[in-house]
Structure formats: structure tokens, C-alpha cells
Amino acid sequence: MCGIAGYYGAAPLPDENLARCRELMHHRGPDGHGAYSHVHPSGRCVHLLHSRLAILDLSPKGAQPMRHGDSILCYNGELYNYLELKSGLEDRGKRLDTTSDTEVLLRLLAEAPDPARALNRCEGMWALALYDEKEGSLLLSRDRFGEKPLLVWDTPEGVYFGSEMKFLAALRGTWPAPDREQCLRFLAHGYKALYKVENTWFRGVRDLPAATFRILDGTGSRERRYWRLATETDVSLDFEEAVRRARESLIRSVELRLRADVPLAFCLSGGVDSNALASLAAIKLGYDVHGFTVMDDDGRYDESEQVLASVASLGIRHTPVRVRRDGFLDNLRELVRAHDGPVATISYYAHWLLMQAVAENGYKISISGTAADELFTGYYDHHLLYLASVAGDAKLHARSLAAWQKTMLPMVRNPLLRDPDAYVRDPGRRGHIFDGADKNKARLRVPFTEPFTELRYSDSLLRNRMCNELFQEVIPVILREDDLNAMYWSVENRSPFLDRNLVETCAAIPDALLMRNGYAKAVLREAVRGIAPDNIVNEHRKVGFNAAITSFLDFSDSEVRDAVLADSPVFDMVRRESVEEILGRDTVANDDAKFLFAVLNVKFFLEQFQGGRSAFSIEDNPQRAN
């Protein structure tokens, strides 16, 4: 894991811009810095900058940018199957000079006639820039799921790119304007709307899409997807075979992601996702697991009983991280600065504290359970979608309905998710996804209207919903926040559930097998039964990586009230009186607390990156009603 930044354009950049960018990149790679510049005979210029967090091959030989012939690679991420790919290169008579994954990736790409073919052989996470010195062309690429960030800013003079927005701004010597529409989208609809569009927090800047590469050369620029998830199910699968395949794929994924020349830490909650990974690593693969857990005294999010029982059962080391209020406002301002944008939810503030503890205990890598919900089912609405999916099988539907009513219904508070026939009557029902949006939009000074949309990945309602969460609504947000949080403390984050083979294995499982006896994640639970602790496998309460906003923030505190209500450009977008009304209540409901947290984040963002009210007037807002 590292930091990358670069430029491809008409003329070299000023030395002071390059130096400033290198300084800003240090937290992503404190173990070394490298740079490469070249002016092609055609006049096209390239700059590549790299900051190194040494994970594999800790020697100077693993430094970047790395050259092979005319090819120069600047790369952030990990190629987990590098040993297998290296063996293939050596079998063809290729001699490699390092034990790093970087050299394997460089050789693979440099010698491939088609980037798509080379990238599809890779299992890992990456954001990369490969420059061909002879041709004067630049290849940019991201991994299949977008685990590693790669922002791109197309300007009249050239293309800037990098791991974080601040790197692009340093290279160009100026910041782009904040994207007001994205701020409004976040305030109105919440984090799940952010990646349904190409917008980022800044105008004109976009993420290179996941599973995509882009080529820049003398003829212009072109993008191409190199991978898409096939969602056709294997109707021949029975439950036992689905479990066997999932277990086999997951063990292999964890095994690959334990490859490192430095020790790894595990993010551990009370759920089956993170415990499956820790259990497989400890029991099946013999790894000395050290788990880290956010502990919240709020009963809605307290999983300490399950976590401590799991730790005792597995015999692993464990470090609890208690949520705390001290320094919250200053820390949040710093986190907004570090993220170059608002923090999506309070959970990512808690995750930032977790990564701090991981780093302070000497770890450079953390393992998380991200994406298990999207692969195996896990959200409350998945149960209703499952019931609609099996409605044609009267016996299975009746059995599943009775199990849901017994095990899940008592825990569901949202009235939109308590109707078992919701998707039978209305397959297009999606009101719960932007839950509270109507109330939030009424609090805005600037009218914001944007209909809910989702992409079509599958004819199955359940599978299509899970794919939209995986590729648009949930996982892209988690990956961005996790990357920025971890790299703030110079820690690499790895997600074993985002393994190509595992994801494709799960996509082939028929809907009818995904739940059993009222339990979501039936296949995953059975895959780790006898390995993970029974109390975890049999727990059906859904908590996830969450924390209570009120555990960090006391809205009755005068300092908090003053911080929220202080004059700010955010009140050109949000009705101040609506915020005052919420703060005036004796008790702030959870959905209102989430809105206040969003307001506070956008407020800090605009104050840091806008620098003034006048540049943020309502009159020139594209969403303003006539």
C-alpha cells in the first residue's frame, strides 16, 4: 500500500508543486519516496510520484517508480497472487530481481499486448499508472471493486491523478471548487446516493471507475472495462455444494491476504463476517491473530459480550478501543481535512480511532469483513426480497415466512421493513433506501430533486439489490472511507471478501439457498461452522460496524451547539432554523442526529475548502428552482 500521484500533459510542472505534493504524500508511505519525470519527443510530459509503505520486499529494491525496459510503474495496492504469477514468468525464462509484487505486476503489464488480459490475471487491489517511455503513453487502472482510490482531474493543460484530492491540487497549484450538488445530495439522501453519480466532492474531478483502465497518448484518451460480474446462477447447486465452494474460496482468499513481510491486525466485531476471517486465519491457517474492536456503551451497538466470548474461544489476542467524546470536534475537523470531504457516517469516525490503535500497536495492515453482507445477504430488506424470490415455492415460502416472523421481525424497528409481502405487491419499492429523505429535503434552502435509480445487474430482485449495494451504494463508500482512515495512520486495509473468485462463487448461488431458518448469510454461517465460535455462527442480531452518534457528541452541550450553528456557507444550503429546532429538543432521534452529523461535516468541509460564503450563493446553484 502506498500513495501515488501524477500528471500527463503538455508541459512540465513547477518543481515547487512536485515538492509540495511529495510532502503531502508522506502519511501514505513513510518508508520511502520516489519520482519520475519524462518529456517525450512529441512534447508530451509525464510526472509520476510515489510514497512507499513497505509491505512486501522491505528492501530498497522494492522502491517505486519501478522500471523495466521502457515501462515505468507507479502503483498503490497489493497483488496477492504475485507468487503464482511470478512462477509463471520464471517458467517462461524470465528473471526477476526482487521479491516484490510490484516487479511481477510491472513485468506482466509491460509484456502484455492487451492490458485487459494482464489485469484479469491479477488477484488483488490496485490503483496504478504505467508509462511507456518509447510510445509516450500512460495507462491508468483500478482494481475490480475499487478498493484503492484513483482520482482523475481533466484540465485544459493535462490530466492530474492520484490517491487523494490534495495531491492533485498540489500538483496543479490550486483547488477546484467544491461540488455543491454533491453536498446537497449527501444532505438530502445520505451516503448511499454518493456513488450513483460520477460527482466527487470537487467539481470536474472524478474517480476512475473500478474494473477499468484508461489510456492516454497522442491520439487522446480512451477508457475500457476489463471485468464485469456474471450474475447467472448455477441451478444445479444444492446447499451443501454451495457451502463447500464458499468455504474453499474464502479460505483461499484469506490465505492470499495473509501474505506480507510485516504482521497483520484484524478488525473484529460481534458478527459472523469478521469472526469468519479471524477464525479461518487462526484455526485453519495457524496465524497469530490480534483483533481490534470498537466498544460502545450504547446498548444498540454494544457487542462486547459476543466479541469477548469469541476472543476466549479462539484464544487470540485482543485490544478493545473505547469510543470517547473528548476532542471530537477538533478530530472531526481534522478528519474532514484528511478526507478532503465530509465523513460519510459516524461509523467512519469510530473506524479512524480503530486504525489509530492498530498503528500504535505496531501493525501496518488491517483485515476487515467488508462486503460479506453484499455477497451472502445481511441487511433487513434482504429478508423481504428473499421472501419475494421464493414466493413461487409455497412450502419454502411458508417455512421462510414463519422463521422470519420468529427470528427477525421482533428486531426490525423500521416500519418500511416489517411488511413481509412488500416486494410481492410492489417489486419496485425502494423508499427505505433513502429513508428520511423527504424530511431532510424540507430542511434545505435549496430545492434538491433527484429520483432514486439503480442499475440492472440481474433479473432477481434480491441479487440485483445486492449488486447495487456492492457496486454503487454501500461498498464504494466503505472502501473510500476505510482507505483514507487507514492511510492517515500509515496502515494498509485488506478485504478478503472482495476476492474475485469468492465474489463470482457467491454470485452463482441461487437465491433459495441464501437464507435458512430465518438466518441471513446461511451459506457463510455453515461454511465456518465448527471453525468460528458457535455463539457467533448462531447470532442473528444485525449490528454491523456501527456506533451511536450520541456516544461521541452531546447535542445539548453549548460548545457543540455553537459549532453546529456558527455562521457558515452551509447555511446557504440548510435552513438554520431547522437545525435550531432539532437542537432545541430534549431528545434527538437517531435519524435527526444523522442529519446533524451530515450538516456538521458539510459545514467543516465548506469552511476548509471553500474559504468564503460569497462563492457559494444560491443564485448560481444548478438545483435552484425557477
C-alpha positions in Angstrom: 0.0 0.0 0.0 1.3 3.4 -0.9 0.4 6.8 -2.3 0.6 7.7 -6.0 0.2 11.0 -7.8 1.0 12.2 -11.3 0.4 14.3 -14.3 0.2 13.8 -18.1 0.1 16.9 -20.2 1.6 19.5 -22.4 4.4 20.9 -20.3 6.4 20.0 -17.1 5.1 21.2 -13.8 6.9 23.6 -11.5 9.4 22.0 -9.1 7.7 23.6 -6.1 4.4 21.9 -7.0 6.1 18.5 -7.2 7.9 19.1 -3.9 4.7 20.1 -2.1 2.9 17.0 -3.4 5.7 14.8 -2.1 5.3 16.3 1.3 1.6 15.7 1.4 2.0 12.1 0.4 4.2 11.1 3.4 1.4 9.6 5.5 0.5 7.1 2.8 4.1 6.0 2.5 6.6 6.9 5.2 9.1 4.2 4.2 10.3 5.9 1.0 9.6 8.4 -1.7 10.3 8.3 -5.4 9.7 10.4 -8.5 10.0 10.1 -12.3 9.6 12.7 -15.0 9.9 12.5 -18.7 9.3 14.7 -21.8 8.5 12.6 -24.9 9.9 13.7 -28.3 6.2 14.6 -29.1 6.3 17.2 -26.4 4.0 15.2 -24.0 5.2 15.3 -20.4 4.7 12.9 -17.5 5.3 13.1 -13.8 5.0 10.1 -11.5 5.3 10.4 -7.7 5.2 7.6 -5.2 5.3 7.3 -1.4 6.1 3.8 -0.1 4.5 1.8 2.8 6.8 -1.2 2.6 4.7 -4.5 2.9 6.4 -7.0 0.6 10.1 -7.0 -0.1 11.1 -4.4 2.5 14.5 -3.8 0.8 15.3 -0.7 -1.4 14.8 -3.0 -4.4 11.0 -2.7 -4.0 11.1 1.1 -4.4 9.0 2.9 -6.9 8.5 4.2 -9.6 10.0 0.9 -10.9 11.4 0.4 -14.4 11.6 -2.5 -16.8 12.8 -1.6 -20.2 10.7 1.3 -21.5 8.0 0.7 -18.9 7.8 2.6 -15.6 5.2 1.6 -12.9 3.8 3.7 -10.1 1.4 1.5 -8.1 -0.6 1.5 -4.9 -2.0 -1.7 -3.6 -1.1 -5.4 -3.3 -1.0 -8.2 -5.9 -2.0 -11.1 -3.7 -1.3 -13.9 -6.3 2.1 -12.5 -7.2 3.9 -15.7 -6.3 1.8 -17.8 -8.7 2.3 -15.1 -11.5 6.0 -14.9 -10.7 6.3 -18.6 -11.1 4.7 -18.4 -14.5 7.1 -15.7 -15.6 10.1 -17.7 -14.4 8.8 -20.8 -16.2 9.0 -18.8 -19.4 12.6 -18.0 -18.7 12.1 -14.5 -17.2 14.5 -13.4 -14.5 13.2 -11.2 -11.7 15.4 -9.1 -9.5 13.2 -8.6 -6.4 10.8 -10.5 -4.2 8.2 -7.8 -4.5 4.7 -8.0 -6.1 5.5 -4.7 -7.9 8.0 -6.2 -10.2 5.7 -9.0 -11.1 2.9 -6.6 -11.9 5.3 -4.4 -13.9 6.6 -7.3 -16.0 3.1 -8.7 -16.5 1.8 -5.4 -17.8 4.9 -4.4 -19.8 4.9 -7.7 -21.8 1.1 -7.9 -22.4 -0.3 -6.9 -25.8 -3.7 -6.3 -24.1 -3.9 -4.6 -20.7 -7.3 -6.3 -20.1 -5.8 -9.7 -20.4 -3.0 -8.9 -17.9 -5.2 -7.2 -15.4 -7.7 -10.1 -15.4 -4.9 -12.5 -14.3 -4.3 -10.3 -11.2 -6.0 -11.0 -7.9 -5.5 -8.0 -5.6 -6.3 -4.3 -5.1 -4.6 -1.6 -7.1 -4.5 1.9 -8.4 -1.7 2.2 -10.9 0.0 4.3 -13.6 2.2 2.6 -16.2 4.1 4.9 -18.5 5.6 3.7 -21.8 8.6 5.9 -22.4 9.0 4.9 -26.0 5.4 5.5 -27.0 4.8 8.3 -24.7 1.6 6.7 -23.5 0.1 6.3 -20.0 -2.1 3.5 -18.6 -4.2 4.2 -15.5 -6.2 1.4 -13.9 -8.1 0.4 -10.7 -8.9 -3.0 -9.3 -12.3 -4.8 -9.9 -14.1 -3.4 -6.8 -12.4 0.0 -6.4 -10.6 -0.9 -3.2 -7.8 1.6 -4.0 -8.7 5.2 -4.9 -7.6 6.9 -8.1 -9.0 10.4 -8.6 -8.7 12.0 -12.1 -8.9 15.7 -12.9 -9.0 16.5 -16.6 -7.9 20.1 -17.3 -7.1 22.1 -20.4 -3.3 21.7 -19.8 -3.4 18.0 -19.0 -4.6 15.2 -16.7 -3.8 15.1 -13.0 -4.3 11.9 -11.0 -3.6 10.5 -7.6 -4.7 8.7 -4.4 -6.1 11.8 -2.7 -7.5 15.1 -3.9 -4.9 17.1 -2.0 -2.2 15.5 -4.2 -3.9 16.7 -7.4 -4.4 20.2 -6.0 -0.8 20.4 -5.0 0.4 19.4 -8.5 -1.8 21.9 -10.2 -1.2 24.6 -7.6 -4.9 25.2 -7.0 -8.0 23.6 -5.6 -11.1 23.1 -7.7 -14.4 24.4 -6.4 -16.4 22.2 -4.0 -19.2 20.4 -5.8 -22.4 21.9 -4.4 -24.7 19.3 -6.0 -22.8 16.5 -4.2 -23.1 18.3 -0.9 -26.9 18.7 -1.4 -27.1 15.0 -2.5 -25.4 14.0 0.7 -27.6 16.2 2.9 -30.8 15.1 1.3 -30.3 11.4 0.6 -27.3 10.4 2.7 -24.2 8.4 1.8 -25.9 5.8 -0.3 -26.5 8.3 -3.1 -22.9 9.5 -3.4 -21.6 6.9 -5.9 -24.8 6.7 -8.0 -23.2 9.6 -9.9 -19.8 10.5 -11.2 -19.5 13.5 -9.0 -16.9 13.7 -6.2 -16.7 16.4 -3.6 -15.0 18.7 -6.1 -16.2 20.0 -9.5 -14.6 18.4 -12.5 -12.9 15.6 -10.5 -14.0 12.0 -10.8 -13.0 8.6 -9.7 -11.6 6.3 -12.4 -14.3 3.6 -12.3 -13.5 0.3 -10.7 -12.5 -2.6 -13.1 -11.5 0.0 -15.7 -8.3 1.1 -17.4 -7.7 4.4 -19.2 -5.0 5.0 -21.9 -3.7 8.5 -22.6 -1.5 9.0 -25.6 -1.0 11.3 -28.7 -4.4 10.3 -30.1 -6.3 11.3 -27.0 -7.9 9.3 -24.2 -10.0 6.1 -24.0 -11.5 4.0 -21.2 -12.4 0.4 -21.2 -13.8 -2.1 -18.6 -11.8 -5.2 -18.2 -14.1 -7.2 -15.9 -17.9 -7.5 -15.2 -19.5 -9.8 -12.7 -21.6 -12.5 -14.3 -24.8 -13.0 -12.2 -26.2 -16.1 -13.8 -26.9 -18.6 -11.0 -25.9 -22.3 -11.1 -29.3 -24.0 -10.7 -27.5 -27.3 -10.2 -26.1 -26.2 -6.9 -27.5 -27.6 -3.7 -26.9 -26.1 -0.3 -24.1 -28.4 0.7 -22.2 -27.8 -2.5 -22.7 -24.0 -2.2 -21.2 -24.2 1.3 -18.3 -26.3 0.1 -17.4 -23.9 -2.7 -17.8 -20.8 -0.5 -15.6 -22.3 2.3 -12.9 -23.3 -0.2 -12.9 -19.9 -1.9 -12.9 -18.0 1.4 -10.1 -20.0 2.9 -8.0 -19.4 -0.2 -8.8 -15.6 -0.1 -7.7 -15.3 3.5 -4.6 -17.3 2.8 -3.7 -14.9 -0.1 -4.3 -11.8 2.0 -2.1 -13.0 4.9 0.9 -12.7 2.5 3.1 -10.0 3.9 6.5 -9.3 5.3 5.0 -7.4 8.2 2.4 -8.5 10.8 -1.4 -8.1 10.2 -4.2 -7.0 12.6 -7.9 -8.0 12.4 -10.9 -5.7 12.8 -13.2 -7.7 15.0 -16.9 -7.2 15.7 -19.5 -9.5 17.2 -20.8 -10.5 13.7 -20.0 -13.6 11.6 -18.2 -11.6 8.9 -15.1 -10.5 10.8 -15.2 -13.6 13.0 -15.2 -15.9 10.0 -11.9 -14.3 8.8 -10.3 -14.3 12.2 -11.3 -17.9 12.8 -10.1 -19.2 9.5 -6.8 -17.4 9.9 -6.3 -18.7 13.5 -7.7 -22.2 13.2 -7.3 -23.2 9.6 -4.1 -21.2 8.7 -2.4 -21.1 12.1 -2.0 -17.3 12.1 -1.3 -15.4 15.3 -4.4 -13.3 15.2 -4.7 -10.0 17.1 -8.2 -8.5 17.0 -9.2 -4.8 17.5 -12.7 -3.9 18.4 -14.6 -0.6 18.8 -16.5 -0.8 22.1 -19.6 1.3 22.6 -21.6 1.5 25.8 -24.8 2.2 23.9 -26.8 -1.0 24.1 -27.9 -0.8 20.5 -24.4 -1.2 19.3 -22.7 -3.0 22.2 -21.3 -6.3 21.0 -18.7 -6.7 23.8 -20.3 -9.9 25.1 -20.1 -11.7 21.7 -16.6 -10.3 21.0 -15.1 -11.3 24.3 -16.7 -14.8 24.1 -15.2 -15.2 20.6 -11.8 -14.0 21.7 -11.8 -16.5 24.6 -13.0 -19.3 22.3 -10.3 -18.7 19.7 -7.6 -17.9 22.1 -6.5 -14.8 20.2 -5.0 -11.5 21.4 -7.5 -8.6 21.6 -7.4 -4.9 22.0 -10.7 -3.0 22.8 -11.0 0.6 21.6 -13.5 2.6 23.7 -15.5 5.3 22.0 -14.8 8.7 23.6 -16.2 12.2 23.3 -13.0 14.1 24.2 -11.6 16.1 21.3 -14.4 15.1 19.0 -15.0 18.4 17.2 -11.3 19.0 16.6 -10.8 15.5 15.5 -13.7 15.7 13.1 -12.3 18.9 11.5 -9.0 17.1 11.1 -10.7 14.1 9.6 -12.6 16.2 7.1 -9.3 17.8 6.1 -7.7 14.5 5.7 -10.6 13.1 3.7 -10.8 16.2 1.5 -14.5 15.9 2.1 -17.3 15.1 4.6 -17.1 11.9 6.6 -20.0 9.7 5.4 -21.2 8.4 8.8 -20.2 8.3 12.5 -19.0 4.7 11.9 -16.0 6.0 10.0 -15.0 8.3 12.8 -15.0 5.2 15.0 -13.1 3.3 12.4 -10.5 6.1 12.3 -10.0 5.6 16.1 -9.7 1.9 15.5 -7.0 2.4 12.8 -5.1 4.6 15.3 -5.0 1.8 17.8 -3.9 -0.7 15.1 -1.0 1.6 14.1 0.0 2.4 17.7 0.3 -1.4 18.3 2.9 -1.7 15.5 0.7 -3.0 12.7 0.9 -1.9 9.0 -2.0 -4.0 7.8 -5.6 -4.4 8.9 -8.1 -7.1 7.8 -11.8 -6.2 7.6 -15.1 -8.1 6.9 -16.2 -5.6 4.3 -18.7 -6.9 1.7 -20.0 -10.1 3.3 -23.5 -8.5 3.6 -23.5 -7.8 -0.2 -22.3 -11.3 -1.1 -24.2 -13.6 1.3 -27.1 -11.3 2.3 -27.2 -9.5 5.6 -29.5 -6.5 5.6 -33.1 -6.4 6.9 -34.5 -5.7 3.4 -32.7 -8.8 2.1 -35.2 -10.9 4.1 -38.2 -9.3 2.4 -36.5 -9.6 -1.1 -35.8 -13.3 -0.3 -39.4 -13.9 0.6 -40.5 -12.4 -2.7 -37.9 -14.5 -4.5 -39.2 -17.8 -3.1 -42.9 -16.9 -3.3 -43.3 -19.4 -6.1 -42.4 -22.3 -3.8 -45.4 -22.4 -1.4 -43.7 -24.7 1.1 -40.4 -22.9 1.2 -42.1 -19.5 1.4 -44.4 -20.6 4.3 -41.4 -22.0 6.1 -39.3 -19.0 5.5 -42.0 -16.5 6.5 -42.6 -18.3 9.8 -38.9 -18.3 10.5 -38.6 -14.6 9.7 -41.5 -13.7 11.9 -39.9 -15.6 14.8 -36.3 -14.6 14.5 -36.1 -11.2 12.7 -39.4 -9.4 12.9 -39.0 -8.6 16.7 -35.7 -6.8 15.9 -36.9 -4.7 13.0 -37.8 -1.1 14.0 -38.3 0.5 10.6 -42.0 0.1 9.6 -41.0 0.0 5.9 -39.1 -3.2 6.6 -41.8 -5.0 8.7 -44.1 -6.0 5.8 -43.2 -9.5 4.6 -45.3 -9.1 1.4 -43.8 -5.7 0.4 -41.9 -6.9 -2.6 -44.6 -9.3 -3.7 -47.0 -6.5 -4.1 -44.5 -3.9 -5.2 -41.2 -5.2 -6.7 -40.1 -1.6 -7.3 -40.4 -0.5 -3.7 -37.2 1.3 -2.6 -38.4 4.1 -0.3 -36.4 2.7 2.7 -33.0 3.2 0.9 -33.1 7.0 1.2 -35.1 6.8 4.4 -35.8 10.2 5.8 -35.0 12.0 2.5 -38.3 13.9 2.4 -37.7 15.3 5.9 -34.1 16.2 5.1 -35.1 17.9 1.8 -37.6 20.0 3.6 -34.7 21.3 5.8 -32.8 22.6 2.7 -32.9 26.2 1.5 -32.0 24.9 -2.0 -34.6 22.6 -3.6 -33.0 19.3 -4.5 -34.9 16.7 -6.6 -33.2 13.6 -7.8 -35.2 10.3 -8.3 -33.9 7.1 -7.0 -32.2 4.9 -9.6 -30.5 1.6 -9.6 -28.6 -0.4 -12.3 -29.8 -3.7 -13.7 -27.4 -6.5 -12.9 -29.8 -9.4 -12.5 -33.4 -10.4 -13.1 -33.5 -11.4 -9.4 -34.8 -8.6 -7.2 -32.6 -9.9 -4.3 -29.4 -10.3 -6.4 -29.9 -7.0 -8.2 -30.3 -5.2 -4.9 -27.1 -6.8 -3.5 -25.2 -5.9 -6.7 -26.3 -2.3 -6.4 -25.0 -2.3 -2.8 -21.8 -3.9 -3.9 -21.0 -1.6 -6.8 -22.9 1.6 -6.1 -24.5 2.3 -2.8 -22.5 0.8 0.1 -19.2 -0.7 -0.7 -17.7 2.2 -2.7 -18.4 4.5 0.3 -16.8 2.0 2.8 -13.8 1.5 0.6 -13.1 5.2 0.3 -13.5 5.9 4.0 -11.6 2.9 5.1 -8.7 3.7 2.8 -8.4 7.3 4.0 -8.8 6.3 7.6 -6.2 3.6 7.5 -3.7 5.5 5.4 -3.9 8.5 7.7 -2.2 6.2 10.2 0.0 4.6 7.5 -1.9 1.3 7.7 -3.0 -0.8 4.7 -6.6 -2.2 4.7 -7.4 -5.6 3.2 -10.8 -7.0 2.4 -10.8 -10.8 1.9 -14.5 -10.9 0.9 -13.6 -8.8 -2.1 -11.8 -11.7 -3.9 -12.7 -12.2 -7.5 -13.1 -16.0 -7.2 -15.2 -15.7 -4.0 -17.4 -13.0 -5.4 -18.1 -15.0 -8.6 -18.7 -18.1 -6.5 -21.3 -16.3 -4.4 -23.0 -14.7 -7.5 -23.7 -18.2 -8.8 -25.6 -19.3 -5.7 -29.4 -19.5 -6.3 -31.5 -17.1 -4.2 -33.3 -20.0 -2.4 -30.0 -21.1 -0.8 -29.0 -17.7 0.7 -31.2 -17.9 3.8 -32.2 -20.7 6.2 -34.4 -20.9 9.2 -34.7 -17.1 9.3 -31.0 -16.5 9.2 -29.3 -14.4 6.6 -25.8 -15.4 5.5 -26.8 -19.1 5.7 -24.0 -20.2 3.4 -21.3 -18.3 5.2 -22.5 -19.4 8.6 -22.4 -23.1 7.5 -19.1 -22.6 5.8 -17.4 -21.6 9.1 -19.5 -23.8 11.4 -17.1 -25.8 13.6 -14.4 -23.2 12.9 -15.8 -19.9 14.2 -17.3 -19.9 17.7 -20.9 -21.2 17.9 -22.1 -18.1 19.7 -21.2 -16.1 16.6 -22.4 -18.5 14.0 -25.8 -18.7 15.7 -26.2 -15.0 16.4 -28.9 -13.4 14.2 -28.9 -9.9 15.6 -27.7 -7.4 13.0 -25.4 -4.7 14.4 -22.6 -4.3 11.9 -19.8 -1.8 12.3 -21.8 1.0 13.9 -21.7 3.4 16.7 -24.1 5.8 18.3 -23.6 9.5 17.3 -24.5 10.4 20.9 -21.6 8.3 22.2 -19.3 10.9 20.6 -21.4 14.0 20.5 -23.6 15.7 23.2 -26.0 17.9 21.2 -27.1 19.6 24.5 -23.5 20.8 25.1 -23.1 24.5 24.4 -19.8 24.0 22.6 -21.4 21.5 20.2 -24.4 23.8 19.6 -22.2 26.8 18.9 -20.1 24.7 16.5 -23.1 23.5 14.6 -24.9 26.9 14.5 -21.9 29.2 13.8 -22.1 31.2 10.7 -21.1 29.1 7.7 -21.6 28.6 3.9 -23.6 25.5 4.8 -26.5 27.7 5.8 -26.8 28.9 2.2 -27.9 25.3 1.7 -29.6 24.3 5.0 -32.3 26.2 6.9 -30.6 27.3 10.1 -34.0 27.3 11.9 -34.5 23.6 11.1 -31.1 22.9 12.8 -32.0 25.1 15.7 -35.3 23.2 16.1 -33.6 19.8 16.3 -31.1 21.1 18.8 -33.9 22.6 20.9 -35.4 19.2 21.6 -34.9 17.3 24.9 -34.0 14.2 22.9 -32.6 14.0 19.4 -33.9 11.0 17.4 -31.4 8.8 15.6 -32.3 9.9 12.1 -32.2 13.6 13.1 -28.8 13.0 14.8 -27.6 11.6 11.5 -28.8 14.7 9.6 -27.0 17.0 12.1 -23.8 14.9 11.7 -24.1 15.4 7.9 -24.6 19.1 8.4 -21.6 19.4 10.6 -19.5 17.5 8.1 -20.5 19.6 5.1 -20.1 22.7 7.3 -16.5 21.8 8.2 -15.8 20.8 4.5 -17.0 24.1 3.1 -15.2 26.2 5.7 -11.9 24.4 5.0 -12.1 24.1 1.2 -14.4 27.0 0.2 -13.0 29.8 2.2 -15.9 32.1 1.9 -19.7 32.5 1.8 -19.8 34.7 -1.4 -18.6 31.9 -3.6 -21.4 29.7 -2.6 -24.5 31.7 -3.4 -27.9 30.1 -4.0 -28.4 32.1 -7.2 -25.9 30.1 -9.3 -26.8 26.7 -7.9 -27.9 24.3 -10.7 -30.6 22.8 -8.5 -32.3 26.1 -7.7 -36.0 26.1 -8.6 -37.2 28.7 -11.1 
